[in-house]
Amino acid sequence: MDGIPSMDCPQDFRCPISMEVMKDPVTISTGVTYERKNIERWFRTYKKTTCPATMQCIELFDMTPNHTLQRLIAAWQSRRRGSPPPPPPASAKRDELAAALGAIDSTPFKVSCLRRLRSIVELGDEVKEDFKRLGGVEVLVRIMEQVLGENSDFAAFRACEEAVAVLRHIPMSDDDDEQILQLLMSSNCMNSMAIVLQRGGAEARFGAVATFEKLARADYQWNYAAQDQGVGFFKSLLEIVSDEICSKASSCALKLLVQMLEASKKSRLKAIEAGAICTLVELLPESSRSKCERIMQLIKLLCELAEGRLAFAEHGLGIAAVSKKMLNVSSGCATKIGVKIMMLVASFHATEKVLEEMLMCGAVKKLVALLHVGAGQSTTKERAAKILKLHGREWRRYPCFTSDVKDYLGLGE
């Protein structure tokens, strides 16, 4: 089209009849969009009374111009040519948004309608605010909650997935969106999103975790609502944290876990039961700086509980993985958190095996090195000294314990 090859264009930009990029897209009563001249020929020349894509019988032959899709196609073509697309007129966006929202409840093709709705919402911040003012969140929640019904089927689940994907694009503020936040934190809505988090596709799961994370940031009461989620919820979050394909989803899940575990001991116990220590320890060695600090913060929060310390101590790589990050990451935050973890384990779970691992994995050597870092005292240096004093009798015969270190710690011969 216009000299631009269409072989690599998005599938939704092609007419289902000709398979060519559409110039004048129109949507018929079944919710499917076609090139106007092609669908007119289908109805008027060939006298067909079915939808070419779905083969459904049609009684109403009205055609509605699909301005949103037309603009998206124009934007795609402009990017191909290297020129920016023209901004869509504000009034057209609001009218089209209102029309899309009004059609969702009655249409049997909710997934297609929700995809169209998402394409409108993605056009800009002004449309997102219009979406909220027009009751868009309430519409999405009604669709999402249908997945909880006794007669819920795959179509209801797919619609729920798409609704969650739309919700991800909607900004939320504790100052301006109190009613929306309360609606999203209702038990039915939370359970609907949890189902998507645990069973949905990659994009829908990202939408769910991103929405949960926004709720956690916007309203402190969300943590109390989240406490009712089961162990499966945390297993799903940990699966997303481990996702190497979608780094945004992984980062979002990490932030959410930090917020949840900081707020609730109950959530920490469920995370431990879900295998959080094992997952986090195995992710730590290859993690980036920002991810490393969050992972270590989560391990520290879990090690504040006896169950977490036991799981950490029993993991064959736990002490080694944390020790390696101490004094080895450009930010001092990883070292500070690492020493806190060692302090918790050395103070409350100091088995012979743990003390030997701390020595063999280099943790003791790094604790000694911390005594020589910088002038004066710091909380991290004081913690390091406390650990060394606590178990210095067991470690003092090793080379890292020089006579100066022994004197500093009061462990003279």
C-alpha positions in Angstrom: 0.0 0.0 0.0 1.4 3.4 -1.1 4.7 1.6 -2.0 5.0 0.1 1.5 5.3 -3.7 1.6 2.6 -5.2 3.8 4.1 -8.6 4.5 5.4 -7.6 7.9 2.4 -5.5 9.0 0.3 -6.4 12.1 -2.4 -9.0 11.3 -5.1 -6.7 12.6 -4.2 -4.2 9.9 -5.1 -6.6 7.1 -8.6 -7.1 5.6 -9.7 -10.7 6.3 -11.0 -10.9 2.8 -8.1 -9.6 0.7 -5.4 -9.9 3.3 -4.1 -6.5 2.3 -3.6 -3.4 4.5 -6.8 -1.6 4.9 -7.3 2.0 3.7 -11.0 2.5 4.8 -11.7 0.0 7.6 -15.3 -0.5 8.6 -16.7 -2.8 11.4 -19.9 -4.8 10.8 -22.4 -6.1 13.4 -20.3 -9.2 14.2 -17.4 -6.9 15.5 -15.0 -7.9 12.6 -13.4 -5.1 10.6 -13.0 -5.2 6.8 -11.9 -3.0 4.0 -15.1 -1.1 3.0 -15.0 -1.9 -0.7 -14.4 -5.6 0.0 -17.2 -6.1 2.4 -19.6 -4.1 0.2 -18.8 -6.3 -2.7 -19.4 -9.4 -0.4 -22.8 -8.2 0.6 -24.0 -6.3 -2.5 -22.4 -8.1 -5.5 -22.3 -11.6 -4.1 -25.5 -11.3 -2.1 -23.9 -13.0 0.9 -25.7 -12.8 4.3 -22.9 -14.1 6.5 -19.7 -12.6 8.1 -16.8 -13.8 5.9 -14.5 -14.3 9.0 -16.9 -16.0 11.4 -19.6 -17.3 9.0 -22.3 -16.0 11.3 -25.6 -15.1 9.7 -26.2 -11.4 9.6 -29.5 -9.5 9.8 -28.1 -5.9 10.1 -25.7 -4.9 7.4 -24.6 -1.5 8.9 -21.0 -0.6 8.6 -19.3 1.6 11.1 -16.0 3.4 10.2 -13.2 2.2 12.4 -11.4 5.5 12.9 -9.1 4.1 15.6 -7.8 1.3 13.4 -7.4 3.8 10.5 -5.2 6.0 12.7 -3.2 3.1 13.9 -2.5 2.0 10.3 -1.6 5.6 9.4 0.8 5.7 12.4 2.4 2.4 11.4 2.8 3.6 7.8 4.3 7.0 9.0 6.8 5.2 11.2 7.8 3.1 8.2 8.4 6.3 6.2 10.2 8.0 9.1 7.7 10.8 9.8 5.6 11.2 13.0 1.9 10.4 12.8 -0.6 13.3 13.2 -2.2 13.4 16.6 -5.8 12.2 16.7 -8.4 14.9 17.5 -9.4 14.9 21.1 -13.2 14.9 20.5 -13.0 11.9 18.2 -11.1 10.0 20.9 -13.7 10.7 23.6 -16.7 9.9 21.3 -15.1 6.7 20.1 -14.2 5.7 23.7 -17.7 6.3 24.9 -19.1 4.2 22.0 -16.7 1.3 22.7 -17.6 1.3 26.4 -21.3 1.4 25.6 -21.0 -1.6 23.3 -19.1 -4.0 25.5 -21.9 -5.2 27.8 -24.2 -6.2 24.9 -21.7 -7.6 22.4 -21.0 -11.3 22.3 -17.5 -10.4 21.0 -16.1 -9.0 24.1 -12.5 -9.9 23.4 -12.5 -8.0 20.1 -14.3 -5.0 21.7 -11.8 -4.9 24.6 -8.8 -5.0 22.2 -10.3 -2.1 20.3 -10.8 -0.3 23.7 -7.2 -0.9 24.6 -6.0 0.6 21.3 -8.0 3.8 22.1 -6.7 4.0 25.7 -3.1 3.7 24.5 -3.4 6.9 22.5 -2.6 9.2 25.4 -3.1 10.4 29.0 -6.1 12.5 28.1 -7.9 9.5 26.8 -7.0 7.5 30.0 -8.6 10.3 32.1 -11.7 10.2 29.9 -11.8 6.5 30.3 -12.0 6.9 34.1 -14.6 9.7 33.9 -16.8 7.6 31.6 -16.9 4.7 34.1 -14.4 2.6 32.1 -13.0 0.9 35.2 -16.4 -0.1 36.4 -17.1 -1.7 33.0 -13.8 -3.6 33.2 -14.5 -4.9 36.7 -17.9 -6.2 35.7 -16.3 -8.2 32.9 -13.5 -9.5 35.1 -15.9 -10.6 37.9 -17.8 -12.8 35.4 -14.9 -15.3 35.6 -16.0 -16.1 39.1 -19.5 -17.3 38.1 -20.5 -20.9 38.3 -21.2 -20.9 34.5 -17.9 -19.2 33.7 -16.4 -20.6 30.5 -13.3 -20.0 28.4 -14.8 -17.0 26.7 -15.4 -15.3 30.1 -11.8 -16.1 31.0 -10.4 -14.6 27.8 -12.5 -11.5 28.3 -11.2 -11.2 31.8 -7.6 -11.5 30.5 -8.3 -8.7 28.0 -9.9 -6.5 30.6 -6.9 -6.8 32.9 -4.6 -5.9 29.9 -6.6 -2.7 29.5 -6.5 -1.9 33.2 -2.7 -2.0 33.1 -2.7 1.2 31.1 -4.9 3.2 33.5 -3.1 5.4 36.0 -4.3 5.5 39.7 -3.8 8.0 42.4 -4.7 7.8 46.1 -5.7 11.5 46.0 -8.0 11.4 43.0 -9.2 7.8 42.5 -10.4 6.7 45.9 -13.6 5.1 44.6 -11.7 3.3 41.8 -9.2 2.0 44.3 -11.9 0.7 46.6 -13.6 -1.0 43.7 -10.4 -2.7 42.5 -9.6 -3.8 46.1 -13.0 -5.6 46.5 -12.6 -9.3 47.1 -14.3 -10.3 43.8 -12.1 -8.0 41.8 -8.9 -9.1 43.6 -9.8 -12.8 43.2 -10.5 -12.2 39.4 -7.1 -10.7 38.9 -5.5 -13.4 41.0 -7.0 -16.0 38.7 -5.5 -14.2 35.7 -2.2 -14.0 37.5 -2.1 -17.7 38.1 -3.6 -19.0 34.8 -3.4 -16.3 32.2 -1.1 -15.7 29.3 2.1 -13.7 29.6 0.6 -10.3 28.7 -2.4 -10.8 30.9 -0.2 -11.9 33.9 1.9 -8.8 33.4 -1.3 -6.7 33.4 -2.4 -8.3 36.6 0.9 -7.9 38.5 1.3 -4.3 37.2 -2.2 -3.4 38.5 -1.5 -5.1 41.8 1.7 -3.1 42.1 -0.1 0.2 41.3 -2.7 -0.6 43.9 0.0 -1.3 46.5 1.7 2.0 45.8 -1.5 4.0 45.7 -3.3 2.6 48.8 -1.7 1.2 52.0 -4.9 -0.7 52.7 -4.2 -2.9 49.7 -1.8 -5.0 51.7 -4.6 -6.0 54.1 -6.8 -7.0 51.1 -3.9 -9.0 49.6 -3.4 -11.1 52.8 -6.3 -13.2 51.8 -4.6 -14.5 48.7 -3.3 -18.1 49.0 0.1 -19.7 48.5 -0.6 -20.1 44.8 -0.7 -16.3 44.4 2.9 -16.1 45.7 4.0 -19.1 43.5 2.7 -17.2 40.5 4.5 -14.0 41.5 7.8 -16.0 41.9 7.3 -17.5 38.4 7.0 -14.0 37.0 10.1 -12.9 38.9 12.0 -15.7 37.3 10.8 -14.8 33.8 13.8 -14.0 31.7 11.8 -12.9 28.6 9.7 -10.1 30.1 12.1 -8.0 32.3 9.4 -5.4 32.9 7.0 -8.0 34.4 9.8 -9.5 36.4 10.8 -6.1 37.9 7.2 -5.3 38.6 6.7 -8.6 40.5 9.8 -8.0 42.5 8.6 -4.5 43.6 5.2 -6.0 44.5 6.7 -8.7 46.6 8.9 -6.2 48.5 5.8 -4.1 49.3 3.8 -7.1 50.4 6.4 -8.7 52.5 7.4 -5.4 54.2 3.8 -4.9 55.3 2.8 -8.4 56.4 4.2 -11.3 58.4 1.4 -13.4 57.1 2.5 -12.8 53.5 6.1 -13.7 54.4 5.0 -17.1 55.7 3.0 -17.8 52.5 6.0 -16.7 50.4 8.3 -19.1 52.3 5.8 -21.9 51.8 5.7 -21.0 48.1 9.4 -21.6 47.9 10.6 -18.0 47.7 13.9 -18.6 49.4 14.9 -21.2 46.8 13.8 -19.1 43.8 15.4 -15.9 45.1 18.8 -17.5 46.0 19.0 -19.1 42.6 18.2 -15.8 40.8 20.7 -13.8 42.9 24.1 -14.8 41.3 23.2 -13.5 37.8 21.0 -10.6 38.8 21.6 -7.0 37.8 22.4 -4.3 40.4 18.9 -3.0 40.9 17.4 -6.5 40.8 20.1 -7.8 43.1 19.2 -5.3 45.8 15.5 -6.1 45.7 16.2 -9.9 45.8 18.5 -9.4 48.8 15.9 -7.2 50.5 13.3 -10.0 50.1 15.7 -12.6 51.4 16.4 -10.4 54.4 12.7 -10.0 55.1 12.1 -13.7 54.9 15.1 -14.4 57.2 13.5 -12.3 59.9 11.3 -15.3 60.5 12.6 -18.6 61.8 11.0 -20.5 58.9 12.9 -18.3 56.5 16.2 -18.7 58.2 15.8 -22.4 58.2 15.0 -22.5 54.5 18.0 -20.2 53.8 20.4 -22.2 55.9 19.3 -25.5 54.3 19.7 -24.2 50.7 23.2 -25.2 49.5 23.9 -21.9 47.8 22.2 -19.4 50.1 25.2 -18.2 52.1 27.5 -18.4 49.1 25.2 -16.3 46.9 24.7 -13.6 49.4 28.4 -13.6 50.4 29.4 -13.1 46.7 27.4 -9.9 46.4 28.9 -8.3 49.6 31.6 -5.8 48.6 31.1 -6.9 45.0 28.3 -4.6 43.8 29.0 -0.9 43.1 26.2 0.2 45.4 26.9 -0.2 49.1 23.3 -1.2 49.6 23.9 -4.8 48.7 26.7 -5.1 51.2 24.5 -3.5 53.9 21.6 -5.9 53.3 24.0 -8.9 53.0 25.5 -8.2 56.4 21.9 -7.9 57.9 21.2 -11.4 56.4 24.4 -12.8 57.8 23.6 -11.2 61.2 20.1 -12.8 61.3 21.5 -16.3 60.4 24.6 -16.1 62.6 22.5 -14.8 65.6 19.5 -17.2 65.4 20.5 -20.2 63.3 24.2 -20.6 64.0 24.6 -24.3 63.4 28.0 -25.9 62.9 27.2 -26.3 59.2 26.2 -22.6 58.8 29.4 -21.3 60.5 31.5 -23.6 58.3 29.7 -22.4 55.2 30.2 -18.7 56.2 33.9 -19.4 56.5 34.4 -21.6 53.3 32.3 -19.3 51.1 34.3 -16.2 52.0 31.6 -14.5 54.1 33.9 -14.3 57.2 36.7 -12.9 55.1 34.4 -10.1 53.8 33.2 -9.4 57.3 36.8 -8.9 58.4 37.4 -6.7 55.3 34.5 -4.5 56.4 36.4 -3.6 59.6 39.0 -1.8 57.5 36.6 0.0 55.2 36.4 3.8 55.8 37.1 5.8 58.9 35.1 5.7 62.1 32.1 3.5 62.8 29.0 2.6 60.7 26.0 0.4 61.5 27.2 -2.1 58.9 30.7 -2.2 60.3 29.3 -2.6 63.8 27.1 -5.5 62.7 30.1 -7.2 61.0 32.1 -6.8 64.2 29.3 -8.2 66.3 29.1 -11.3 64.1 32.9 -11.8 64.3 32.9 -11.4 68.1 29.9 -13.8 68.4 31.7 -16.6 66.6 35.3 -15.5 66.6 36.3 -18.4 68.9 35.3 -20.8 66.1 37.0 -18.8 63.3 40.1 -17.3 65.0 42.5 -20.0 63.9 42.1 -19.1 60.2 44.5 -16.8 58.4 41.9 -14.0 57.9 42.0 -13.5 61.7 45.3 -11.6 62.0 46.6 -10.5 65.4 45.3 -7.0 64.8 41.8 -8.2 64.1 41.9 -10.4 67.2 43.0 -7.4 69.3 40.3 -5.2 67.7 37.6 -7.8 68.5 39.0 -8.6 72.0 39.9 -12.2 71.0 43.5 -12.1 72.2 45.4 -15.4 72.8 
